[in-house]
Amino acid sequence: MSEFIYLTFDGLSRGLVYAAFALALVLIWRAARIVNFAQGAMAVSAVYVAYSVTNATGSYWLGFAAALLAGLALGVTVERVVMRFVDHSSPLNGVVVALGLVLILQGVLGIVYGNEFLPFSTPFSRDAFEVGGVAMLSRYDLFVIAAVGSVVIALTLLFTRTAIGLRMRAAAFAPDVSRLLGVSVGGMLTLGWALAAAVGSLAGILVVPTELGVHPTAMDVVFVSAFAAAVVGGLDSPIGAVVGGLIVGVLLSYVSGYIDVTVAPMAVLALLVVVLLGRPGGLFSSSKARVA
């Protein structure tokens, strides 16, 4: 029972990171109908910024803030300089450009920083608290929960309680009508990319220190899990992204703990197949899909 409780809490903590990353994918999908396969490379680029600032200043928090700002800037740049000029007549065009962007970003990072794993410490201890002899959550896990929870609440309030959130939703769901009403659809699209990149950067800086360290490909496996989470929950559903992330996180924790860590990726793929067979649009998809 103690192992089950530990694996559950560990899976929920990791699942929140997947949820944040899946939320970034959902934000861009809702705004541009593109699955941003470059999200992982963009996130790890921001983590490298955090690594550089932290080493230069000795402050994790300055590095943390720098990563989020770098994510915002990178999201704006990618949308304005690259994705805005992609021919969207075929969904494959955006995928090919995103994959090309992955190769460029990872290549540049490898040239600048090298291809060795660079250590990046966490601001809080990763030793789990024990309650009645049962390992629960660590201080760092609580930090992850607070950070991701704050982002989810902030985005919920943005999209449901603010005028700019209403404009972003209108620009995504009815761009032609929004233009007639004076909404800057291009500006809202850029803002969507910026927010998604910042959320992805947050997920990156939360998960990379818990792995082998900073590396140009450090987010590749995380991207696969987060993409699976987004599809399981539904690419059109922010709530689905959160729930999907938690499901994938707990599943990976159970399979790694009770069976073997090498089996965990196959378990995620099996979950993906089951959900797509039963509900192709995802668990939280609407009955009728929106047409771009």
Secondary structure as UniProt FT lines:
FT   HELIX           2..32
FT   TURN            37..38
FT   HELIX           39..57
FT   HELIX           60..77
FT   HELIX           78..82
FT   HELIX           83..85
FT   TURN            88..89
FT   HELIX           91..113
FT   STRAND          128..131
FT   TURN            132..133
FT   STRAND          134..138
FT   HELIX           139..161
FT   HELIX           163..173
FT   HELIX           175..180
FT   TURN            181..182
FT   HELIX           185..207
FT   HELIX           208..210
FT   TURN            211..212
FT   TURN            216..219
FT   HELIX           220..233
FT   TURN            235..236
FT   HELIX           238..258
FT   HELIX           261..263
FT   HELIX           264..278
FT   TURN            280..281
FT   TURN            283..284
//
